[in-house]
Amino acid sequence: MKKEDLLNDPIVKMLLEDVKGYVDGNKALLSEAKRSVAILKKEYDVTPSFIASACDAGMGAVSEVW
């Protein structure tokens, strides 16, 4: 799947919400964000740069949940 297709996929959007919430400062979402990233890696073969781009976050923030 292309990046554009992934960003429009409702399941990917739902999983990214946890990650976005975490990188936006809600540290209580850490376990959910890590779970979501694990699913995205396994099922969609995404990269850290994809997650950083999709969440408008830096690589440092993404590395915490990667």
Contact map, one row per residue, 1 for C-alpha under 8 A:
111011000000000000000000000000000000000000010000000000000000000000
111111000000000000000000000000000000000000000000000000000000000000
111111100000000000000000000000000000000000000000010000000000000000
011111110000000000000000000000000000000000000000000000000000000000
111111111000000000000000000000000000000000000000000000000000000000
111111111001000000000000000000000000000000000000000000000000000000
001111111001100000000000000000000000000000000000000001000000000000
000111111101100000000000000000000000000000000000000000000000000000
000011111111100000000000000000000000000000000000000000000000000000
000000011111110000000000000000000000000000000000000000000000000000
000000001111111000000000000000000000000000000000000000000000000000
000001111111111100000000000000000000000100000000000000000000000000
000000111111111110000000000000000000000000000000000000000000000000
000000000111111111000000000000000000000000000000000000000000000000
000000000011111111100000000000001001100100000000000000000000000000
000000000001111111110000000000001001100000000000001001100000000000
000000000000111111111000000000000000000000000000000000000000000000
000000000000011111111100000010011001000000000000000000000000000000
000000000000001111111110000011011101100000000000000000100000000010
000000000000000111111111000000000000000000000000000000100000000000
000000000000000011111111110010000000000000000000000000000000000000
000000000000000001111111111111001000000000000000000000000000000000
000000000000000000111111111000000000000000000000000000101000110000
000000000000000000011111110000000000000000000000000000000000000000
000000000000000000001111111000000000000000000000000000000000000000
000000000000000000001111111110000000000000000000000000000000000000
000000000000000000000110111111000000000000000000000000000000000000
000000000000000000000100011111100000000000000000000000000000000000
000000000000000001101100011111111000000000000000000000000000000000
000000000000000000100100001111111100000000000000000000000000000010
000000000000000000000000000111111110000000000000000000000000000000
000000000000000001100000000011111111000000000000000000000000000000
000000000000001101100100000011111111100000000000000000000000000010
000000000000000000100000000001111111110000000000000000000000000011
000000000000000000000000000000111111111000000000000000000000000000
000000000000001101100000000000011111111100000000000000000000000000
000000000000001100100000000000001111111110000000000000000000000011
000000000000000000000000000000000111111111000000000000000000000001
000000000000000000000000000000000011111111110000000000000000000000
000000000001001000000000000000000001111111111100000000000000000000
000000000000000000000000000000000000111111111110000000000000000000
000000000000000000000000000000000000011111111000000000000000000000
000000000000000000000000000000000000001111111000000000000000000000
100000000000000000000000000000000000001111111100000000000000000000
000000000000000000000000000000000000000111111110000000000000000000
000000000000000000000000000000000000000110011111011000000000000000
000000000000000000000000000000000000000010001111111000000000000000
000000000000000000000000000000000000000000000111111100000010011001
000000000000000000000000000000000000000000000011111110000010000000
001000000000000000000000000000000000000000000111111111000000000000
000000000000000100000000000000000000000000000111111111101000010000
000000000000000000000000000000000000000000000001111111111110010000
000000000000000000000000000000000000000000000000111111111000000000
000000100000000100000000000000000000000000000000011111111000000000
000000000000000100110010000000000000000000000000001111111000000000
000000000000000000000000000000000000000000000000000111111100000000
000000000000000000000010000000000000000000000000001111111110110000
000000000000000000000000000000000000000000000000000100011111110000
000000000000000000000000000000000000000000000001100100001111111000
000000000000000000000000000000000000000000000000000000000111111100
000000000000000000000010000000000000000000000000000000001111111110
000000000000000000000010000000000000000000000001001100001111111111
000000000000000000000000000000000000000000000001000000000011111111
000000000000000000000000000000000000000000000000000000000001111111
000000000000000000100000000001001100100000000000000000000000111111
000000000000000000000000000000000100110000000001000000000000011111
